[in-house]
Amino acid sequence: MTSSRRAFLTSISMLAAHSVFPVGGFRFGKAEKLKIALVGTGIRGTTFWGKRLFDTYSDILEFVGLHDHNPGRLAYAQSYIGTDCPLFDHFETMIREARPELLIVTTKDSTHHQFIIKALEMGCDVLTEKPLTTDAAKCQAILAAERNSGNNLIVGFNYRWSPYNTKIKELLSSGIIGKITSVDFHWYLNTYHGASYFRRWHGQIKNSGSLLVHKATHHFDLLNWWIDSEPAEVFAYGDLEFYGQNGPYRGSNCRDCAHTAICDFYWDITKDDFLTNLYVENEHHDGYIRDNCLFRDEIDIYDKMSAQVRYQNNVQLSYSLTTYSPYEGWRASFNGTEGRLEAWTDIPYYQDVKVSESEKHALELSQDKEDFIRSEPIIVHHLWKDFEIVKVPRERVGHGGGDGRLQDKLFLDPSAPDPYGHMAGSRDGAMSILIGIAARESIQTRKAVQIAAMTDLQPRAQRH
Ligand SMILES: NC(=O)c1ccc[n+]([C@@H]2O[C@H](COP(=O)([O-])OP(=O)(O)OC[C@H]3O[C@@H](n4cnc5c(N)ncnc54)[C@H](O)[C@@H]3O)[C@@H](O)[C@H]2O)c1
């Protein structure tokens, strides 16, 4: 193995272990590109981890295999990404024959563990999309596989990387409001983005673990990172009273439903060529309908939810998520012994630049050039003093600019210092989903749930 190749592999392992110390150079020659395989060629796998990687980093990495259980979507993904790498209809065959060094997992949430565990056991490092997995037993199995294999697992927490979220971390770490004592955090999904989760597999707990896991893993990860502690106890409420059986009527496919003229949620997927090629053209292979009715009976996830979390360092968190808000955005307030920090994004009446609610989700997922930049404030209010406004440039595309920065760190510059600890490994992945899984359990049992009882991870007062 050449020294630059070894430097890369060491870097990946250091990243997974949250090291802040740079290790060696990261220089790829033509003969030593990183070998990558990807499982799950849906929208996230094809666009962000497929085409964007291929277009941006082909001089340092190469795709050696793609796998999806839908052969039509797999073939379309290959042409969309632009790679001529082999396609595999069997996962283990891909790992055995293509011999990737890094596997990227972008399948349905409830299946992540199968691929993570198998690939770790077969000698690969693994980068998985969030959420790490959907229940505590699978989480424990993943943690054990990582330990036993000696290989590394990275969780792609892109939200940490946006400049706005990084600034909050920087301010809190500097002690600007003293010791944090409590946090309010509220996330509002609008009737475009929020509804989209109810149109497909996310609408069932057995697939997504509910939005307390699928979506809130992002939020709980940010909170764990900002608070710099691990969750100890969770109590939650949740209910389904807007989507699912609550709708006034229901159909099968949204595109040709009998209620298109009167339903506010009518969406014609066939107007979008990319989504048509990716999903509609391949329905006959596996019956995966991307534009299902969001009022169908099988939906069992909550559409409103709230949780109280006590951290191991005694911080108290009040969290809520709603899925049918007129606008998409969030608010957070941190109370400390020396003041208060307030942050928010996308609250329409606080903004100079208006973005239509229907466009917001498309911009968030977009991997186009980052040309949509404006600034948003963070308020720091010291006890007994006036408040100050910290203005932070904010990008709309690619999850607030987090997507591109995450990939640059991983592939372009893994040895660069990471002073705020942006990189996330399996422990961070676990701690964020365990809050959501505990919240689910609390809703069902009406009791507080202890994180320490869920896996062999014992919550730490300080994360690292
Ligand atoms: N970090 C983020 O901001 C972000 C954004 C979007 C999606 N994601 C994550 O990416 C993942 C994929 O999401 P998506 O929106 O692309 O979903 P998707 O449904 O479009 O894609 C999932 C793909 O996995 C395939 N698949 C499912 N089960 C499989 C199995 N057992 N074997 C082989 N292939 C299988 C499906 O055929 C499909 O092509 C999810 O885990 C999601 O949480 C993360």
The ligand as a MOL file (V3000), in Angstrom:
LIG
                    3D

  0  0  0     0  0            999 V3000
M  V30 BEGIN CTAB
M  V30 COUNTS 44 48 0 0 0
M  V30 BEGIN ATOM
M  V30 1 N -29.2140 13.4330 5.0090 0
M  V30 2 C -30.2860 13.8660 4.3800 0
M  V30 3 O -30.5720 15.0480 4.4160 0
M  V30 4 C -31.1250 12.8910 3.5900 0
M  V30 5 C -31.9850 13.3600 2.5870 0
M  V30 6 C -32.7550 12.4200 1.9040 0
M  V30 7 C -32.6700 11.0720 2.2350 0
M  V30 8 N -31.8210 10.6620 3.2070 0 CHG=1
M  V30 9 C -31.7170 9.2190 3.5840 0
M  V30 10 O -31.3080 8.4860 2.4290 0
M  V30 11 C -31.9360 7.2050 2.4410 0
M  V30 12 C -32.6570 7.0030 1.1050 0
M  V30 13 O -33.7020 7.9500 1.0010 0
M  V30 14 P -34.3880 8.2500 -0.4210 0
M  V30 15 O -35.2330 9.4490 -0.2180 0
M  V30 16 O -33.3580 8.2320 -1.4760 0 CHG=-1
M  V30 17 O -35.3400 6.9640 -0.5510 0
M  V30 18 P -35.7450 6.2040 -1.8980 0
M  V30 19 O -36.9300 5.3990 -1.5610 0
M  V30 20 O -35.7970 7.1600 -3.0250 0
M  V30 21 O -34.4930 5.2510 -2.1650 0
M  V30 22 C -34.2580 4.0610 -1.4550 0
M  V30 23 C -33.7180 3.0380 -2.4380 0
M  V30 24 O -33.3630 1.8670 -1.7060 0
M  V30 25 C -33.8190 0.7330 -2.4340 0
M  V30 26 N -34.0140 -0.3410 -1.4520 0
M  V30 27 C -34.8880 -0.3660 -0.4270 0
M  V30 28 N -34.7420 -1.5110 0.2520 0
M  V30 29 C -33.7600 -2.2110 -0.3590 0
M  V30 30 C -33.1630 -3.4780 -0.1160 0
M  V30 31 N -33.5600 -4.2620 0.9050 0
M  V30 32 N -32.1750 -3.8910 -0.9410 0
M  V30 33 C -31.7630 -3.1170 -1.9780 0
M  V30 34 N -32.3010 -1.9050 -2.2580 0
M  V30 35 C -33.2870 -1.4620 -1.4500 0
M  V30 36 C -35.1040 1.1910 -3.1140 0
M  V30 37 O -35.4280 0.4090 -4.2330 0
M  V30 38 C -34.7540 2.6280 -3.4930 0
M  V30 39 O -34.1860 2.6980 -4.7670 0
M  V30 40 C -32.8560 7.1610 3.6370 0
M  V30 41 O -32.2450 6.4590 4.6830 0
M  V30 42 C -33.0370 8.6200 4.0070 0
M  V30 43 O -33.2200 8.8130 5.4050 0
M  V30 44 C -31.0460 11.5490 3.8850 0
M  V30 END ATOM
M  V30 BEGIN BOND
M  V30 1 1 1 2
M  V30 2 2 2 3
M  V30 3 1 2 4
M  V30 4 1 4 5
M  V30 5 2 4 44
M  V30 6 2 5 6
M  V30 7 1 6 7
M  V30 8 2 7 8
M  V30 9 1 8 9
M  V30 10 1 8 44
M  V30 11 1 9 10
M  V30 12 1 9 42
M  V30 13 1 10 11
M  V30 14 1 11 12
M  V30 15 1 11 40
M  V30 16 1 12 13
M  V30 17 1 13 14
M  V30 18 2 14 15
M  V30 19 1 14 16
M  V30 20 1 14 17
M  V30 21 1 17 18
M  V30 22 2 18 19
M  V30 23 1 18 20
M  V30 24 1 18 21
M  V30 25 1 21 22
M  V30 26 1 22 23
M  V30 27 1 23 24
M  V30 28 1 23 38
M  V30 29 1 24 25
M  V30 30 1 25 26
M  V30 31 1 25 36
M  V30 32 1 26 27
M  V30 33 1 26 35
M  V30 34 2 27 28
M  V30 35 1 28 29
M  V30 36 1 29 30
M  V30 37 2 29 35
M  V30 38 1 30 31
M  V30 39 2 30 32
M  V30 40 1 32 33
M  V30 41 2 33 34
M  V30 42 1 34 35
M  V30 43 1 36 37
M  V30 44 1 36 38
M  V30 45 1 38 39
M  V30 46 1 40 41
M  V30 47 1 40 42
M  V30 48 1 42 43
M  V30 END BOND
M  V30 END CTAB
M  END
